[in-house]
Amino acid sequence: MPAAAAPVGTGSWPAGPGAPLVDTHGRVHRDLRISLTDRCSLRCTYCMPEQGNEWLAKTSILTLDEIETVARVAAADGITTFRLTGGEPLLRTDIVEVVRRLAAIAGPDGRPVEIAMTTNGIRLRELLPDLVDAGLDRLNVSIDTLRPDRFRDLTRRDRLSDVLDGIAAAAASPLRPLKLNAVAMRGVNDDELVDLVEFAVAHDAQMRFIEQMPLDAGHTWDRSSMVTQDEILGRLAARWTLTPVPGRGGAPAARWTLDGGPDTVGVIASVTAPFCGDCDRLRLTADGQLRNCLFSTTEYDLLPLLRGAADVTTAIDGMLRSCVRGKLPGHAINDPSFLQPARGMNAIGG
């Protein structure tokens, strides 16, 4: 959808702490993605260079108390799900306490918020019992290939066995639904799509394929290397009968049952089949910047409010509402005017 300036200052949105976060296009926001760090234990070629990365200054990274403060205001404004991302969230030394603090938050209706996490899985086996005890509800694990040689080439690290151990631990845990994420890449892993789905099914998980997006720190994304949703479904249809699952709502993945179910596969087709019209997500970077879209070139700085505002709750609420009101109708990837965000995915948060 072509980007157009949102009519900030018009419309009839409820205002003030405790009112829903509704944008100028009628979308109610219920999901906040919280990046805990821009650092990662892998160097995936589609995400970040192997060397020469400029990391966020430690003094700019939100503290545990600051994360909780933002989360409490967001929950009062109707956010019901917090997804913890990075970089790699399990690199954060206080990750278990982050989950524990956020899981203790309830919304205006008294119901606890839901805590989800996206991870590369490397430290998952070690930390999973404590994360479950702290209140983690759902888990997504990234795995782009099942072949050790490809994993090493793609991530520039020889850690596939650690990821597989983490997935096995997650499969044995009570966390459901368990989702496995893979970026589909031409000439890299597009011959493993069926294998990855079979692997997920064997671990009582849902495989989700992601169209490669222009979010790499090196700005080397090439549309021709992207495997489209239609291609992904074509490969899978040679193995299974695929039936669309209705009722997607604001979920980023469209789903299909495999041979009538109960197993499903999902595709996140942000490039060829955008789902912007139902988007209910906001993002908070590790250094306190609010973003209303993954591809936004505008950020809303919470850090000075958290570290200097007299009435922090009112200030954060106001910034959340400014961010939501500034949300465009779509990300405009397919428009000639599209500009790739300056930050890479590791700094924005997955």
N, C-alpha and C positions, 0 to 999 in steps of 0.2 A: 504494500500500500504506500503510495507516495507520501513523504513526510510533509506535514503542513503545520503551521503554528497553531498550538492549542489556544482556544479562546479564554485565556486566563482572565479571571475577574467577571466572567459571565456565568450564567446558569444559576441553579438553586441548590448548592451543596450545603448540607448541615455543617456547621463549623464548631470548633472547640473540642477539648479533650473528651473522649468517650463517644464521639459521633463517628459513623462509618467513614472510611476513606474512599470516596467516590470521585472518579475523574470526570473531565468534561464530556466524555463519551459514554458515561453511565456505567463504567466498569467498577465494581466494588472490589477492593484489594484485601486479600485474606492471607497472603503468603509473603514472608520476608526471608530472603536468602542472606545469611550472615557469613561473610568471609572472615576467617579467623587469622589468616596469614597469607602472604603472597609467596611464601617459600614452599618448595616441593621436593620430595625425595626422588622424583623422576625428572627427565628432561624430554618429554614427548615432542617429537619433531613438529607437530601441528600446533604446539602451544608455546614453547619457549626455546631459546638457544641453549646449547650445552654450556657455554661460558659467556661471561660478559654481562650477566643480568644485573640490573640496578635494583636492589631490594629496597623496600620501604624502610625508612628510619625507624629504629625501635621506639623512639620517643613518640612517634605518630601512631603506633599501633594501639587500638582501643584496649583498655584494661578490662578485666573481668567485671568490675563494678560498672564501668561505662557501658559495656555490652548489655548487662542486666538492666540498666537504667533505660536504654533505648527500647529494649524488648518489652519492658513493663508498659511504657507509653504506647507502643505499637499494639500490644495485646488489648489495652483499654480502648483503642480505636478500631478494634475488630480483626486484627491479625490473629489467625488461629493456628498457623503452622510456621515454625522456624526451621529452616534447613541450614545446617552448618556446612560450610564449604571452605575452599582455599583457592589457590595453592592446595596444600594437603593439610586438612584440619587436625589430623592425628599427630602432626609435628608440634602442635601447641602443647606446652608442658602442663597447662591447667585444663586440658580438654575435658576431663571427667567432671571437674567442678563447673565448667561452663554448662555442660549438659544438666548437671544437678540443679544449678541455679535457674536455668530457663524452664526446666520441667516442673518447677514449683510454681510457675506463673499460671494464673487462671484468667480467663476472659471475663467480660461483664456479666455473662450468664452463669459464672461459677465453674464452668468446665475448664479443665486444664488444657493448655495448648499442646500441640503435637510437635515432637522434636524428631527431625529427620537429619540424615547426614549423607553427604557424598564423599567417598574416599577412594584412594588408589589401593587400599587394602593391605599395604605392606606391614603396618603395625596392628592390624585388626585382631589377629589371634591373641596377641599379648593384652590388648586393652578391652576387648569386647565384653568380658564378664563385668568389669567395672562400669562400662558404658551402659549396659543393660540395667545394672543395679541403680545407676544414677537417673534412669528414666528415658533413655533413648527408645523411640518407638519404631522408626523405620530406617532402612539402610539402602543406599545405592553404592555399588562397587564398580569401578571402571576396569574393564579388561578388553583390550582391542584385538588380542590374538592369543591363541593357545600354544603357539610354537615358540620355544625358548629363543631360537635364533632371531625370529622376527621381533619378539618382545625386546630383546637386547638392542636390535637396530633401531626400533621405533622409539624406545624410551631412553636409550643410551645408558641403561643400567641392567645388570643381570639379576633381576629380582622376581622373575615369574613365579618361582616356587613359593616365595613369601606371599604373593598375591593369591595363589591357589590355596595356600593354607588359610589365609584370611577368609576366603569365600567358603571353604569347608566349615570353618568355625561359625560363620554367619548362617549357613544352612542348618547347622545343628542348634542354633539359637532360637528363641521365640519370636524374633523380629520378622514380621510379615506385614505387607508383601516385601520380599527381597527382590531387588532389581539389579541387573547387571547392565552396564552401559558400554557401548562400543561405538567409536567414530568409524564409519565406513569410508574406506579410502581406496581409490582405484589403483590397482597394481601393488597394493600393500597388504590388505587383508580381505579384499572383496571375494576371494575364493574360500573364505572361512565362514561365511554367513550362516550356512546350515550347521556347520560344526559348533559354532557359538550358541545357536539356539538349542541344539541337542545337549550341550554342556549345561546350559541354564536349566532346562527341563529336568535334567538328572539331579540338579541341586535345589529343586523346588523353587526356582526363581523365574522371573520374567526377563527375557532378553529385550533390550531396547537399543535400536540402532539410531545413530545421530548423523544427520547430514553435516558434513564438515562445513564450518562457518568461518567467516573472515574475522577471527579473533586471536590469531597468532601474534606473539610479541614482535616477530620479525616482519610482519605484513607481507608474507609470501604466499597467501592464499590464492589458489588458482581454481576457478569454477570448473574447469575441465577435469580436474582430479577428483571432484566431488561425486560420490555415488548417490544418485537421487533416490527418493522414496519409491518411485515406480520401478527402478532397477532392483532395489532391495526386495520388494514384494515379488517381482518376477523370479528372482533366484529362489525365494522361499516357496513360491507356488509350485515349483517343480518337485518339491518334497512333501508339502502339506496342502490341504485345502484350507484356504484362508477365508474367514468370515468376519466382516467388520463388527466391532463391539460398539453399540450405541451408547450415548450418554457420556461423552468425553468431558463436557464442562470446560473448566479452565486448565485441565491437565495438558502438559506440553506434548505428551505422546498420544498419537492415535493408536488404537490396539486392534488386533485381529486374533480370533481363536484359531488354534491349530487342530485341524480335523475335528471340528465341532467342540473342542475344549476338553477339560477345563483349562489346559495350558494356553497361554497367550504370548504374542510377541508385539512389541511396540516400535513405532518409528517416530522420531522427532524431526519433522521436515520443516525446519525454520526457513529454509531457502526456497524450496519449490512449493510448499503448501503452508504458508504462514498462518499462525493461529492467534494473531494479535488482537482480533476482535473480542476474544474471551480471556485475554491475559489478566491475571489478578495478582501479579508479582511485583514486588519492589526488591531492591538489593542494597545491602550495606557493605561497603568495602572494609578491609581490615584497618584502614586509616580513617574511618569515620565519614566516608562520602556516601550519601544516598544517591541511588540511581533508579530511575523509573523504567529503564529498558536495558537489556543486555548490550544493545548497540548504541546507547545514548552517548552523545558527545558533551552532555551537560551533567554536572554533579552538584549536589547540595551538601555543603560542608557542615557536619554536626560537631566537629571537634572543638571549635571555639565555644560553642554553646555548652558542651559537656564540661568544659574546663573554665568557664567564666560567666555563664548566664546566672542571674540572680534567681530566676524561676525556671529551673531546668525543664520541668515537665511541660510547661506552657510553651517554652521555646522549641523543644523537640516536636511537640504536637504541631506547632505552626510550620516547622520545616517539613514534616511529613506531608502536610496538606499542600504546601507549595510544590513539593516534588510531584505529588499525585496530579495536581492541577496542570502542571507543565507536561504531562505525558502526551505524546503524539499518538495519532490513531494507529500507526504501524512503524516498523523499523526501516522500511524503504530499501532493503537489500537489493531489490530488483529494479530500483530506480537509478537513472544515470547520475543523480545528485548524491548518491550514498557515499558517506565517508566512514571508513573504518575507525573505530574508537582508538584513541592513542594508547590506552592500556591494553595489555594482553589479557587473556582469560585468567591467568594465574593471579593477576592483580585485581581483576573485577570480581572474581568469585563465580564458581560454577552454578 
